[in-house]
Amino acid sequence: MTAIITSTTHNTPVNTYNKEFKVRRENAELPLRDCVRHAVDAYFKNLNGHPGEGLYALLLSEIEKPLLESVMQHTGSNQSRSAEVLGISRSTMRKKLKHYQID
């Protein structure tokens, strides 16, 4: 299944806007937060009585790498601009890129 993330609101200037993201899946649009909720609910259902541990780290690792890759693609691999888009420092951006082995 391919997910397409779209913004539903645009305010300017760019670095102070508030966006609600939606993911379009099979002709239905869901806010990104609902997609996360569905995924977490499915995770708990699939535990089959086993304790769930480390969910926060698991969730971050699942979303952070594709987020970084998408932002880097959007900015033409400009690390400074990508850090600005994400609202993190350039050194944090470099650290995350190194961690996920993203060039």
Secondary structure as UniProt FT lines:
FT   STRAND          4..7
FT   HELIX           14..16
FT   STRAND          21..25
FT   TURN            26..27
FT   STRAND          28..31
FT   HELIX           32..45
FT   TURN            46..49
FT   HELIX           55..74
FT   TURN            75..77
FT   HELIX           79..86
FT   HELIX           90..99
FT   TURN            100..101
//
